[in-house]
Amino acid sequence: MACVDVPALPLQLLMRGHPDLVDQPVAVLERDTPQGEILWVNAPAQRCGVLTGMSYATGLALAHDLRGVEVTADEIAEGVVAITRRLRRFTPHIEPSQDHPGVFWLDASGLQPLFASLEIWAHKVQRHLRRSDFQGRVVVGFTRFGTYATTKAGRGRRPPEHVTVFRNATAEQQAARAVPLGRLDIDPELRDVLDKLGVRTVGAFVDLPAAGIRKRFGRDAHRLHRHAAGDLLLPLQPLRPVEPLTRHTDLDTSETDVHRLLFLIKHDLDPLVSKLATRQEALAALEIRLRLDTSATAPRAERVEQIRPAEPTLDARQILNLVLLRLEGHALPAGVTEIALTITPARASREQLRLFQQHSTRDLRAADRAVARIRAEFGDGTVVRAYLTDGHLPEATFDWQPLAHVVRPTPTPVSPRPLVRRFFRHPRRLPARLRHEPDGWMLRGAQHGHVIHLHGPYVVSGGWWRTPVLREYYYARTRDDAWSWIYYDRHRRAWFLHGEVE
């Protein structure tokens, strides 16, 4: 695992957009008011005595030419997406941090056939960020927290020292324990309280008794302690690459009529807009690529049009009006034989998604009629929905009931990407676990590899009123980075696979 830290990401985004401000004192504000808190400052502002945590008015008193700018959450999110896209050149599995914008975890395994060493790979990542005008530090190690803490320890160092590769987990642990708590992005109040107690490094914090952390410092401090101590090893949760929204149509004969072309574009645009809405996105720009058939012998020409609405939208009618104005304003020199649409997405607001749902072209009555036909042909139990129940065993916590009517989906956007645990209808019996396993436990066969991590047990017992049950549940991670949900049945003395974690 590798960690890439782009420190003070909002400040770096601001300086990339305004390179003329490099030599001037600049501060990123929480809000653009005189009493707005200063969140980040550049080097010229620091030399003037401006510090984070001050108000903008106080900063102006120290540096009369201080430029204060507010960087919105949308701009930060776009910057994270841009950096993720650049890092994807070096590994397909990337997880941006939800709590600390600018921190990215990368899967650095299996890269030796492409790169001579992990050092070369890490230096290429760091140089690529620098060419993109981002300053960052790359640490290759073995754990999520260890690599993260070590990147924070490198603040202020020069670029040649911005790459660290640990040879073993012990070296990473020692380096992480030496990191001052002041370098981590933790609650300032927690940091100040620990400082008064003489706890100033990660190692000193880890050495505190875990039982009293939650009681004295709260849930967030307890979670941080578990991460630092290695008791909470979360798997890498990479973002799936977002496929570009494109649509291509080949015409049997060349088309010159603008209105017929507009109808063909509408036929391709509507499903793309619907897919945008399911991804919680809106259309920021539309590229229309028209292939022209000038003659039977001359080479084919191409015409590219860029359509940009005033703001990202999910209103296909508004986009089509802009397309019609563009096509009518510029006459086509020849007939069109191919149409290709490419959408540039942007984050959609809740109001846009709500309006799109209200004006959705989905006919719920038609869906009910289709469901009724399926029930009539295959039986009443073929169309069901899941609902939660009060059950003691995991498989008894939900049940299925017939679906009477189709309703519109109401997804709730979430910031952390949750893990999905998929149940099997019937737990699958696993082969017996050998007492001595020199090569590791081959849980699911050689294609998955041996078990490298086993978290548990989580005991589920009960059923004394009917059939006694005593299960010890574990989360098992195999060599191919797949997570399985297994349990050991004490009464049956056997291992079972109950589900998988995605």
Order of alpha helices (4+ residues) and beta strands (2+ residues): beta-alpha-beta-beta-alpha-alpha-beta-alpha-beta-beta-alpha-beta-alpha-beta-alpha-alpha-alpha-alpha-alpha-beta-alpha-beta-beta-alpha-beta-alpha-alpha-beta-beta-beta-beta-beta-beta-beta
